[in-house]
């Protein structure tokens, strides 16, 4: 075991600075310390080593022969410490450059690309190697399962049903809309559809486990709907749901982000709904801890919580 005479690395750095720069004041300026602080710490170092390291005179202080000798030895220790620090940093950066993310479809298609661009720009601005993100796109239920099993370090879901065994943070509010084909009778009605009507209507929906479907069913039940009509069609992708609605199959409820282009091109029409705020919360998930794992996962979650451009998604207050 090392003896108590071995100084801490910070003390050796201070001694090396005095040796290289030639004075306590210059060493203090280099280290961000006052001359008095450096002088006090040097006295503590002398006491620990058991030998005088400085010759103090009214005109200043210089290293003694013993001080110069210890400073020479310290240089080798500090060089080894720098190599150790660089090696540890390389291990951390290898890990930091890879991040596995699981995301539900609306987030993956319309929000996550913007978040990943922002993450890359942020890392480049800091001189860091950009993270390689491995993204798996599925429904919310599958994203939860991937985070739980450790297959993904971070998940983003649209479902209101949060797993109690995982940590979570709300990142955005997402507006949903009831949409129909231009030829559907609801496209021409002058009064809003009620929550009860919507609950009793067979819709085009996503499959079980989808965050969009879970959110709609949760909102309808919260609005007092005792029973919900069975879906007319269940489809596994948002694109398929949009196409089926546009073909006139039945109405459907989707994120405003997902139908923005269809509305602009008049392939779909928004129908007002009374007594049902069609808004859900988008959530980040990770395994444990109050905050996401440090590094890219935490940075990406923070970026996700920033205001989103365009309509549909809003920052969660």
C-alpha positions as CSV (number, residue, x, y, z in Angstrom):
1,X,0.0,0.0,0.0
2,X,1.1,3.5,-0.7
3,X,2.3,5.5,2.3
4,X,0.5,8.7,3.5
5,X,3.4,10.7,2.2
6,X,2.1,10.3,-1.4
7,X,0.4,13.6,-2.3
8,X,-2.8,13.9,-4.3
9,X,-2.6,14.5,-8.0
10,X,-3.9,18.0,-7.6
11,X,-1.0,18.8,-5.2
12,X,1.5,17.4,-7.7
13,X,-0.1,19.5,-10.5
14,X,0.4,22.6,-8.3
15,X,4.1,21.8,-7.6
16,X,4.7,21.1,-11.3
17,X,3.1,24.5,-12.2
18,X,5.4,26.3,-9.7
19,X,8.4,24.5,-11.2
20,X,7.4,25.2,-14.8
21,X,6.2,28.8,-14.4
22,X,8.8,29.9,-11.9
23,X,6.6,31.6,-9.2
24,X,3.6,31.1,-6.9
25,X,1.7,33.9,-8.6
26,X,2.1,32.5,-12.1
27,X,1.2,29.0,-10.9
28,X,-1.9,30.4,-9.1
29,X,-3.0,32.3,-12.2
30,X,-2.6,29.1,-14.3
31,X,-4.6,27.0,-11.8
32,X,-7.2,29.6,-11.1
33,X,-6.0,30.1,-7.5
34,X,-4.8,33.1,-5.6
35,X,-1.1,33.3,-4.7
36,X,-2.0,33.0,-1.0
37,X,-4.0,29.8,-1.7
38,X,-1.0,28.3,-3.6
39,X,1.4,29.3,-0.8
40,X,-0.9,27.7,1.8
41,X,-1.3,24.5,-0.1
42,X,2.5,24.3,-0.7
43,X,3.0,24.5,3.1
44,X,0.6,21.6,3.5
45,X,2.5,19.7,0.8
46,X,5.8,20.3,2.6
47,X,4.3,19.1,5.8
48,X,3.0,15.9,4.2
49,X,6.3,15.1,2.4
50,X,8.4,16.2,5.4
51,X,10.8,18.4,3.4
52,X,11.1,22.1,2.5
53,X,10.1,22.6,-1.1
54,X,10.2,26.4,-1.4
55,X,12.8,29.0,-0.5
56,X,10.8,32.0,0.6
57,X,12.2,35.5,0.3
58,X,10.8,39.1,0.3
59,X,11.3,39.1,-3.5
60,X,9.4,35.8,-4.0
61,X,9.6,32.1,-3.7
62,X,11.6,29.5,-5.7
63,X,11.8,25.7,-5.4
64,X,14.6,24.2,-3.3
65,X,16.7,21.4,-4.6
66,X,14.4,19.0,-2.9
67,X,11.4,20.8,-4.4
68,X,12.8,20.6,-7.9
69,X,13.6,16.9,-7.4
70,X,10.1,16.1,-6.3
71,X,8.7,18.1,-9.2
72,X,10.7,16.0,-11.6
73,X,9.3,12.8,-10.1
74,X,5.9,14.3,-10.1
75,X,6.1,15.0,-13.9
76,X,6.3,11.2,-14.5
77,X,3.3,10.6,-12.3
78,X,1.3,13.3,-13.9
79,X,2.1,12.0,-17.4
80,X,0.9,8.5,-16.4
81,X,-2.2,10.1,-14.9
82,X,-2.9,11.9,-18.2
83,X,-2.5,8.6,-20.1
84,X,-4.9,6.9,-17.7
85,X,-7.4,9.8,-18.1
86,X,-7.2,9.6,-21.9
87,X,-7.7,5.8,-21.8
88,X,-10.8,6.1,-19.5
89,X,-12.2,8.9,-21.8
90,X,-11.8,6.7,-24.8
91,X,-13.7,3.9,-23.1
92,X,-16.5,6.3,-22.2
93,X,-16.6,7.8,-25.6
94,X,-16.8,4.4,-27.3
95,X,-19.9,3.7,-25.2
96,X,-21.2,7.2,-25.6
97,X,-21.1,7.0,-29.4
98,X,-23.7,4.2,-29.4
99,X,-27.3,4.6,-28.2
100,X,-30.1,2.2,-28.8
101,X,-33.5,3.9,-28.9
102,X,-37.0,2.4,-29.2
103,X,-39.8,4.7,-30.4
104,X,-43.4,4.4,-31.3
105,X,-44.3,5.2,-34.9
106,X,-45.6,8.8,-34.7
107,X,-42.6,9.9,-32.7
108,X,-40.1,8.0,-34.9
109,X,-41.5,9.4,-38.1
110,X,-42.2,13.0,-37.2
111,X,-40.2,14.1,-34.2
112,X,-37.2,11.9,-33.6
113,X,-35.4,12.8,-36.8
114,X,-35.4,16.5,-35.6
115,X,-34.2,15.5,-32.2
116,X,-31.4,13.4,-33.6
117,X,-30.2,16.3,-35.9
118,X,-30.2,18.6,-32.9
119,X,-28.2,16.0,-30.8
120,X,-25.6,15.7,-33.6
121,X,-25.3,19.5,-33.9
122,X,-24.9,19.9,-30.2
123,X,-22.2,17.3,-30.0
124,X,-20.3,18.7,-32.9
125,X,-20.4,22.2,-31.4
126,X,-18.8,20.7,-28.3
127,X,-16.1,18.9,-30.3
128,X,-17.6,15.5,-29.4
129,X,-17.8,12.5,-31.7
130,X,-21.5,12.2,-32.9
131,X,-23.5,9.4,-31.4
132,X,-24.5,6.5,-33.6
133,X,-28.2,5.9,-32.8
134,X,-29.7,2.5,-33.4
135,X,-33.4,3.1,-33.7
136,X,-36.1,0.4,-33.5
137,X,-39.6,1.6,-34.6
138,X,-42.6,-0.2,-33.2
139,X,-45.7,0.5,-31.2
140,X,-45.6,1.8,-27.6
141,X,-46.1,-1.6,-26.0
142,X,-43.1,-3.0,-27.9
143,X,-41.0,0.0,-27.0
144,X,-41.7,-0.5,-23.3
145,X,-40.7,-4.1,-23.6
146,X,-37.3,-3.2,-25.3
147,X,-36.4,-0.7,-22.5
148,X,-37.5,-3.2,-19.8
149,X,-35.3,-6.0,-21.3
150,X,-32.3,-3.7,-21.8
151,X,-32.5,-3.9,-25.6
152,X,-32.9,-0.2,-25.7
153,X,-31.4,2.4,-23.3
154,X,-34.1,4.9,-24.1
155,X,-37.7,4.6,-25.3
156,X,-40.3,7.2,-26.5
157,X,-43.9,6.2,-26.3
158,X,-47.4,7.8,-27.0
159,X,-49.4,5.6,-24.7
160,X,-50.9,7.1,-21.4
161,X,-50.3,3.7,-19.7
162,X,-46.8,4.1,-18.1
163,X,-45.1,1.0,-16.8
164,X,-44.5,1.3,-13.0
165,X,-41.2,-0.6,-13.1
166,X,-39.5,2.0,-15.5
167,X,-38.6,5.6,-15.0
168,X,-40.4,8.1,-17.1
169,X,-40.4,11.8,-18.1
170,X,-43.1,13.7,-20.1
171,X,-41.4,15.4,-23.1
172,X,-44.2,16.8,-25.3
173,X,-47.9,17.2,-25.6
174,X,-49.3,15.9,-28.9
175,X,-52.6,17.0,-30.4
176,X,-54.7,14.4,-32.1
177,X,-57.5,15.0,-34.6
178,X,-60.6,13.2,-35.9
179,X,-60.3,12.9,-39.6
180,X,-62.5,11.6,-42.4
181,X,-62.4,11.4,-46.2
182,X,-63.8,14.4,-48.0
183,X,-66.7,12.4,-49.2
184,X,-67.7,11.1,-45.7
185,X,-70.9,12.6,-44.3
186,X,-69.1,13.9,-41.2
187,X,-67.0,16.1,-43.5
188,X,-70.1,18.2,-44.2
189,X,-71.7,18.3,-40.8
190,X,-72.1,21.6,-39.1
191,X,-72.2,20.4,-35.5
192,X,-69.2,18.8,-33.7
193,X,-69.2,15.1,-33.1
194,X,-69.8,14.3,-29.5
195,X,-67.6,12.0,-27.4
196,X,-70.5,9.6,-27.1
197,X,-70.9,9.5,-30.9
198,X,-67.2,8.9,-31.4
199,X,-67.2,6.1,-28.8
200,X,-70.1,4.4,-30.6
201,X,-68.5,4.6,-34.1
202,X,-66.5,1.8,-35.6
203,X,-63.2,3.5,-36.5
204,X,-60.1,2.7,-38.5
205,X,-57.5,2.2,-35.8
206,X,-54.0,0.9,-35.1
207,X,-53.5,-2.5,-33.4
208,X,-53.6,-3.2,-29.7
209,X,-50.5,-1.8,-28.0
210,X,-50.4,1.2,-30.2
211,X,-50.0,4.5,-28.3
212,X,-52.5,6.3,-30.6
213,X,-55.2,3.7,-29.9
214,X,-54.4,3.5,-26.2
215,X,-54.6,7.3,-25.9
216,X,-57.9,7.6,-27.7
217,X,-59.5,4.8,-25.7
218,X,-58.2,6.3,-22.4
219,X,-59.7,9.8,-23.3
220,X,-63.0,8.3,-24.3
221,X,-63.3,6.4,-21.1
222,X,-62.3,9.4,-19.1
223,X,-65.1,11.4,-20.9
224,X,-67.6,8.9,-19.6
225,X,-68.0,6.3,-22.4
226,X,-69.0,3.1,-20.8
227,X,-68.4,1.0,-23.9
228,X,-66.4,1.5,-27.1
229,X,-67.4,0.2,-30.5
230,X,-65.1,-2.4,-31.9
231,X,-62.8,-1.1,-34.6
232,X,-64.0,-1.5,-38.2
233,X,-60.4,-2.1,-39.3
234,X,-57.2,-2.6,-37.3
235,X,-53.9,-1.8,-39.1
236,X,-50.3,-2.0,-38.0
237,X,-48.9,1.3,-39.4
238,X,-50.0,4.9,-39.3
239,X,-49.6,5.1,-43.1
240,X,-52.1,2.3,-43.6
241,X,-54.6,3.9,-41.2
242,X,-54.3,7.2,-43.1
243,X,-54.8,5.5,-46.5
244,X,-57.9,3.6,-45.2
245,X,-59.4,6.7,-43.8
246,X,-58.7,8.6,-47.1
247,X,-60.3,5.8,-49.1
248,X,-63.6,6.4,-47.1
249,X,-63.4,3.2,-45.1
250,X,-64.3,4.9,-41.8
251,X,-63.3,7.9,-39.6
252,X,-60.1,7.7,-37.5
253,X,-58.1,9.6,-34.9
254,X,-54.4,10.3,-35.5
255,X,-51.8,12.7,-34.4
256,X,-52.0,16.1,-36.1
257,X,-48.4,15.6,-37.1
258,X,-49.2,12.4,-39.0
259,X,-51.9,13.9,-41.1
260,X,-50.5,17.4,-41.7
261,X,-49.7,16.7,-45.4
262,X,-53.0,14.9,-46.0
263,X,-54.9,17.9,-44.7
264,X,-52.8,20.4,-46.8
265,X,-53.6,18.3,-49.9
266,X,-57.3,17.9,-49.0
267,X,-57.1,14.1,-48.9
268,X,-58.5,14.3,-45.3
269,X,-60.8,16.6,-43.4
270,X,-60.7,17.4,-39.7
271,X,-64.0,17.0,-37.8
272,X,-64.5,18.9,-34.6
273,X,-65.2,16.9,-31.5
274,X,-67.2,18.4,-28.5
275,X,-66.4,17.4,-24.9
276,X,-63.2,15.5,-25.7
277,X,-59.8,17.2,-25.6
278,X,-57.8,15.1,-28.1
279,X,-54.4,15.6,-26.6
280,X,-52.0,13.1,-25.2
281,X,-48.5,13.2,-23.6
282,X,-45.4,11.8,-25.2
283,X,-43.1,10.2,-22.7
284,X,-39.4,9.1,-22.5
285,X,-38.6,5.9,-20.7
286,X,-35.5,4.4,-19.2
287,X,-34.7,1.6,-16.7
288,X,-33.8,3.3,-13.4
289,X,-33.0,6.6,-11.8
290,X,-34.6,10.0,-11.6
291,X,-32.8,11.1,-14.7
292,X,-31.9,9.2,-17.9
293,X,-28.4,7.6,-18.1
294,X,-25.8,10.4,-18.4
295,X,-24.5,11.2,-21.9
296,X,-26.4,10.9,-25.2
297,X,-29.6,9.4,-23.6
298,X,-29.9,12.3,-21.2
299,X,-29.0,14.8,-23.8
300,X,-31.6,13.4,-26.3
301,X,-34.3,13.4,-23.7
302,X,-33.6,17.1,-22.9
303,X,-33.7,17.9,-26.6
304,X,-37.0,16.1,-26.9
305,X,-38.5,18.3,-24.2
306,X,-37.8,21.5,-26.2
307,X,-40.6,23.1,-28.2
308,X,-41.3,21.2,-31.4
309,X,-41.6,23.2,-34.6
310,X,-44.9,23.1,-36.5
311,X,-48.4,22.1,-35.3
312,X,-49.3,19.0,-33.4
313,X,-46.7,18.6,-30.7
314,X,-46.1,21.1,-27.8
315,X,-43.5,21.2,-25.1
316,X,-44.7,19.5,-21.9
317,X,-44.8,22.1,-19.1
